[in-house]
Amino acid sequence: MAVKAYVFVVTKPGTSLEVAKEIRKIKGIYSADPIYGRFDVVLTIETDSPESLTKLVYEVIEKVPNILRTETSIVLQ
């Protein structure tokens, strides 16, 4: 079952454009957009299972330089 989620990212100050550009290179990322507000970048991602979503967020996305923290919201289907 496919899992779609939005991942909200907080970056180090002044790095949101760079982080979004780097994240766009990752397989499974449909969009990575810098935003204003509480978060600095919002990602739209889709994986084939909850386990692969967890792996993508914790083992790939959170290892991108200049990311301070993430918050994931899974889309109800």
C-alpha distances in whole Angstrom, upper triangle without the diagonal:
4,6,10,13,17,19,23,25,29,31,34,37,37,34,31,32,32,29,27,28,27,24,23,24,21,18,15,17,17,20,23,26,29,29,32,32,31,28,29,26,23,20,17,14,10,9,6,6,9,11,11,12,14,16,16,18,20,21,21,21,24,26,27,31,32,29,30,27,23,22,18,17,13,13,12,10
4,7,10,14,16,20,22,26,28,31,33,34,31,28,28,28,25,23,25,24,20,20,20,17,15,11,13,14,17,19,22,25,26,29,29,28,25,26,23,19,16,13,10,7,6,4,6,8,11,10,10,13,14,14,15,18,19,19,19,21,23,24,28,29,26,27,24,21,19,16,14,11,10,11,10
4,7,10,12,16,19,22,25,28,30,31,28,25,26,26,23,21,23,22,18,18,19,16,14,11,12,13,15,17,20,22,23,26,26,25,22,23,20,17,14,11,8,5,5,6,6,6,10,9,7,11,13,12,13,16,17,17,16,18,21,22,25,26,23,24,21,17,16,12,11,7,7,9,9
4,7,10,13,16,20,22,26,28,28,26,22,23,24,21,18,20,20,16,16,18,15,14,10,10,10,12,14,16,19,20,23,23,22,19,20,17,13,11,7,6,4,7,9,9,9,12,11,9,12,14,12,12,16,17,16,15,18,20,20,24,24,21,22,19,16,14,10,9,6,6,8,9
4,6,10,13,16,19,23,24,25,23,20,21,22,18,16,19,19,15,15,17,15,14,11,10,10,11,12,14,17,17,19,19,18,16,17,14,10,8,6,5,6,9,11,11,10,13,12,8,11,13,11,10,14,16,15,13,15,18,18,21,21,18,19,16,12,10,7,6,4,5,9,11
4,6,10,13,16,20,21,22,20,16,18,19,16,14,17,17,13,14,17,15,15,12,10,10,10,10,11,13,13,16,15,15,12,13,10,7,5,5,6,9,12,15,15,13,16,14,11,13,15,12,11,14,16,15,12,14,17,17,19,19,16,17,14,10,8,6,5,6,7,11,13
4,6,10,13,16,18,19,17,14,16,17,13,12,15,15,11,13,16,14,15,12,10,11,10,9,11,12,12,15,14,13,10,11,8,6,5,7,8,11,13,16,16,14,15,14,10,11,13,11,8,11,14,13,9,11,14,14,16,15,12,13,10,7,6,4,6,9,11,14,17
4,7,10,14,15,16,15,12,14,15,12,11,15,15,12,14,17,16,17,15,13,14,12,10,10,10,10,11,11,9,6,8,6,5,6,9,11,14,16,20,19,17,19,18,14,14,16,14,11,13,16,15,11,11,15,14,15,14,11,11,9,6,5,6,8,11,13,17,19
4,6,10,12,13,11,9,12,13,9,9,13,13,11,13,16,15,17,16,13,15,13,10,10,9,10,11,11,9,6,6,5,6,8,11,13,16,18,22,21,19,20,19,15,15,16,14,11,12,15,13,9,9,12,11,12,10,7,8,6,5,7,9,11,14,17,20,23
4,7,9,11,10,8,12,13,10,11,15,14,13,16,18,18,20,20,17,18,16,13,12,10,10,11,10,8,5,5,7,9,11,15,17,20,22,25,25,22,23,22,19,18,19,17,13,14,17,15,12,10,13,12,12,9,6,6,5,6,9,12,14,18,20,23,26
4,6,8,6,6,10,10,8,10,13,12,12,15,17,17,20,20,17,19,17,13,12,10,11,12,12,11,8,6,8,11,13,17,18,22,23,27,27,25,25,23,20,20,20,18,15,15,17,15,12,10,12,10,9,6,4,5,7,9,12,15,18,21,23,27,29
4,6,6,8,11,10,9,12,15,14,15,18,20,20,23,23,21,23,20,16,15,13,14,14,14,13,11,9,11,15,17,20,22,25,27,30,30,28,28,26,24,23,23,21,18,18,19,18,15,13,13,12,9,5,6,6,10,12,15,18,21,24,27,30,33
4,6,7,10,11,11,13,15,16,17,19,21,22,26,26,23,24,21,17,16,12,13,12,13,12,11,9,12,15,18,22,24,27,29,33,33,31,31,29,26,26,26,24,21,21,23,21,18,16,17,15,12,9,10,10,13,15,17,21,23,26,28,32,35
4,6,8,9,10,12,13,14,16,18,20,21,25,25,22,23,20,16,14,11,12,12,14,14,13,10,12,16,18,22,24,27,29,33,33,32,32,30,27,27,27,24,22,23,24,21,18,17,18,15,13,10,11,12,15,17,19,22,24,27,29,33,35
4,6,5,6,9,10,11,12,14,16,18,21,22,19,20,17,13,12,10,12,13,15,15,12,9,10,14,15,19,21,24,26,30,30,29,29,27,24,24,24,21,19,20,20,18,15,14,15,11,9,7,9,11,13,15,18,20,23,25,27,31,33
4,5,5,6,9,10,10,12,15,16,19,19,16,17,14,10,9,6,8,10,12,12,10,6,6,10,12,16,18,21,24,27,28,27,27,25,22,22,22,19,17,19,20,17,14,14,15,12,11,8,9,11,12,13,15,17,20,22,24,27,30
4,6,5,6,9,10,11,13,15,19,19,16,16,13,9,8,6,9,12,14,16,13,9,8,11,13,16,18,22,24,28,29,28,28,26,23,24,24,20,19,21,21,18,15,16,16,13,12,11,12,14,16,16,18,20,22,24,25,29,30
4,6,5,6,9,10,12,14,17,18,15,17,14,11,11,9,13,15,17,18,15,11,10,13,14,17,18,22,24,27,28,28,28,25,23,23,22,19,18,19,19,16,13,14,14,10,9,9,10,14,16,16,19,20,23,25,26,30,32
4,5,5,6,9,10,11,15,16,13,15,12,9,9,9,12,14,16,16,12,9,8,11,11,14,15,19,21,24,25,24,24,21,19,20,19,16,14,16,16,13,10,11,11,7,7,7,7,11,12,12,15,17,19,21,23,27,29
4,5,5,6,9,10,14,14,10,12,9,5,6,6,10,13,15,16,12,9,7,8,8,11,13,17,19,22,24,23,23,21,18,19,19,15,14,17,17,14,11,12,13,10,11,11,10,13,14,13,15,16,18,20,21,25,26
4,6,5,7,10,13,14,11,12,10,7,9,9,13,16,19,19,16,13,10,12,11,14,15,18,20,24,25,25,25,22,20,21,20,17,16,19,18,15,12,14,14,11,12,12,13,16,17,16,19,19,21,23,24,27,29
4,6,6,8,11,13,11,13,11,9,11,12,15,18,21,20,17,14,12,13,12,14,14,17,19,22,23,23,23,20,18,19,18,14,14,16,15,11,10,12,11,8,9,11,11,15,16,15,18,18,21,22,24,27,29
4,5,6,9,10,7,10,9,7,10,11,14,18,19,19,15,13,10,10,9,11,11,14,15,19,20,20,20,17,15,16,15,11,11,13,13,9,7,10,10,7,10,11,11,14,14,13,15,15,17,18,20,24,25
4,6,8,9,6,8,7,6,9,11,15,18,20,21,17,15,11,11,9,10,10,13,15,18,20,21,21,18,16,18,17,13,14,16,16,12,10,14,14,11,14,15,14,18,17,16,18,17,19,19,20,24,24
4,7,9,8,10,10,10,13,15,18,22,24,24,20,18,15,15,12,13,12,14,15,18,20,21,21,17,16,18,16,13,14,16,15,11,11,14,13,11,14,16,15,19,19,18,20,19,21,21,22,26,26
4,6,6,9,10,10,14,16,19,23,24,24,20,18,15,14,11,12,10,12,12,15,17,18,17,13,13,15,13,9,11,13,12,8,8,12,12,10,13,16,15,18,18,16,18,17,19,19,20,23,24
4,6,8,11,12,16,18,21,25,26,26,22,21,17,16,12,12,9,10,10,12,15,16,16,12,12,14,12,9,12,14,13,10,11,14,14,14,17,19,18,21,20,18,19,17,19,18,19,22,22
4,6,9,11,15,18,20,24,25,24,21,20,16,14,10,9,6,6,6,9,12,13,14,10,9,12,12,8,11,14,13,11,11,14,15,15,18,20,18,21,19,17,17,15,16,14,15,18,18
4,6,7,11,14,16,20,21,21,17,16,13,11,7,6,5,7,9,13,14,15,16,13,11,14,13,10,11,14,14,11,10,13,15,13,17,18,16,19,17,15,15,13,14,14,15,18,19
4,7,10,14,16,19,21,21,18,17,13,11,7,5,5,7,10,14,16,17,18,15,13,16,16,13,14,17,18,15,13,17,18,17,20,20,18,21,20,17,17,15,15,14,14,17,18
4,6,10,12,16,18,18,15,14,10,8,5,5,7,10,13,17,19,19,20,18,15,18,18,14,14,18,18,15,13,16,18,16,18,18,16,19,18,15,16,14,15,15,15,19,19
4,7,10,13,15,16,12,10,7,6,4,7,9,12,15,19,20,20,21,18,16,18,18,14,13,17,17,14,11,14,15,13,15,15,13,16,15,13,14,14,15,16,16,20,22
4,6,10,12,14,11,8,5,5,6,9,12,15,19,22,23,23,24,22,19,20,21,18,16,19,20,17,14,16,18,15,16,15,14,16,16,14,15,15,16,17,18,21,23
4,7,10,12,9,6,4,7,9,12,15,19,22,25,26,25,26,24,21,22,23,19,18,20,21,19,15,16,18,15,15,14,13,15,15,14,15,16,17,19,20,24,26
4,7,9,7,5,5,7,10,13,16,20,23,27,27,26,27,26,22,23,24,21,19,22,23,21,17,18,20,18,18,16,14,16,15,14,14,16,16,19,20,23,25
4,7,7,6,8,10,14,16,20,23,26,30,30,28,30,29,25,26,27,24,22,24,26,24,20,20,22,20,20,17,16,16,16,15,16,17,18,21,22,25,27
4,5,7,9,11,14,17,20,24,27,30,30,28,29,28,25,25,27,24,21,23,26,24,20,20,23,21,21,17,16,15,15,14,14,16,17,20,21,24,27
4,7,10,11,14,17,20,23,25,29,28,26,27,27,23,23,25,23,19,21,23,22,19,18,21,19,19,16,14,13,12,11,11,14,15,19,20,23,26
4,6,7,11,14,17,20,22,26,25,23,25,24,20,20,22,19,16,18,20,19,15,14,17,16,16,13,11,11,10,9,9,12,13,17,18,22,24
4,7,10,14,16,20,22,26,26,24,25,24,21,21,22,19,16,18,20,18,14,14,16,14,14,11,10,10,10,10,11,14,15,19,20,24,26
4,7,10,13,17,19,23,23,22,23,21,18,18,19,16,14,16,18,16,12,13,15,13,14,12,10,11,11,9,11,12,14,16,18,21,23
4,7,10,13,16,20,20,19,21,19,15,17,18,15,13,16,18,16,12,13,16,14,16,15,12,14,12,9,10,10,11,13,14,18,20
4,6,10,13,17,17,16,18,16,12,14,15,12,11,14,16,13,10,12,15,13,16,15,13,15,13,10,10,9,10,12,13,16,18
4,7,10,14,15,15,17,15,11,14,15,12,12,15,17,15,12,15,17,16,19,19,16,18,16,13,12,10,10,10,10,14,15
4,7,10,12,12,13,11,8,11,12,9,10,13,14,12,11,14,16,15,19,19,17,19,17,13,13,10,10,10,10,14,14
4,7,9,10,12,9,8,11,12,10,11,15,15,14,13,16,18,18,22,23,20,22,19,16,15,12,12,10,10,13,12
4,6,7,9,6,6,9,10,8,11,14,14,13,13,16,18,19,22,24,21,23,20,17,17,13,13,11,12,14,14
4,7,8,7,8,11,11,11,13,16,16,16,17,19,21,22,26,27,24,26,23,20,19,16,16,13,13,15,14
4,5,5,6,9,10,11,13,14,15,16,16,18,20,22,26,27,24,25,22,19,18,15,14,11,13,14,13
4,6,5,6,9,10,11,12,14,15,15,17,19,21,24,25,22,23,20,17,15,12,12,9,12,13,13
4,5,5,6,9,10,11,12,13,14,16,17,20,23,25,22,22,20,17,16,14,15,13,15,16,17
4,5,5,6,9,10,10,11,12,14,16,17,21,23,20,21,19,16,16,13,15,13,15,17,17
4,5,5,6,9,10,10,10,12,15,16,20,21,18,19,16,13,13,10,11,10,12,14,15
4,6,5,6,8,10,10,11,13,15,19,20,17,17,14,12,12,10,12,11,14,16,18
4,6,5,5,7,9,10,11,14,17,19,16,18,15,14,14,13,15,14,17,20,21
4,6,6,5,6,9,10,11,15,17,14,16,14,12,13,11,14,13,16,19,20
4,6,6,5,6,9,10,14,15,12,13,11,8,10,8,12,12,15,18,20
4,6,6,5,8,10,13,15,12,12,10,9,11,11,14,15,18,21,23
4,6,6,6,9,13,15,13,14,13,12,14,14,17,18,21,23,25
4,6,5,7,11,13,11,14,13,12,14,14,17,17,20,23,25
4,5,6,9,11,8,11,10,9,11,11,15,16,18,22,23
4,6,8,9,6,8,7,7,11,12,15,17,20,23,25
4,6,9,7,10,10,11,14,15,19,20,23,27,28
4,7,6,10,11,11,15,16,19,21,23,27,29
4,6,9,11,13,17,18,22,24,26,30,32
4,6,9,12,15,18,21,24,26,30,32
4,6,8,12,14,17,20,23,26,29
4,7,11,14,17,20,23,26,29
4,7,10,14,17,20,23,26
4,7,10,13,16,19,22
4,7,10,13,16,19
4,6,10,13,16
4,6,9,12
4,6,9
4,6
4
